[in-house]
Amino acid sequence: MSAGYKLISRKTCIAPTGAHQVKWHFTIDDKHYLASYISFAPDTGWPECMVFKANPDGSVKSWLDIAVSYSSDPDEGFAECLHDMMLERGGDA
C-alpha cells in the first residue's frame, strides 16, 4: 500500500434496519476520507461500500461518492475502493 495512505479509525455497528455497517476514516496524502459499508442499502437491498471526502474529525464533507464497491465483504469492498482511488491518483495499488 502506498505511503500516502493512513488508516485513522475503523468502526462497526448495526443500523436501525438491522444492516451491518462498517466505517473507515483514513487519509491519502493528508486528505481525509470516510468509507462507509452497509450490508444492504435501503434503496437497493444490495451491499455497498462508498467513499466520501471527509473533515479531519471524520464527518462527511461532501456526499458526492469518490469510489464505490458492491462486494458483500466489507473489508474487500473497502480494499477495492482504496485500490481504485490509488490507481486514479497514480500511486501504488
Order of alpha helices (4+ residues) and beta strands (2+ residues): beta-beta-beta-beta-beta-alpha
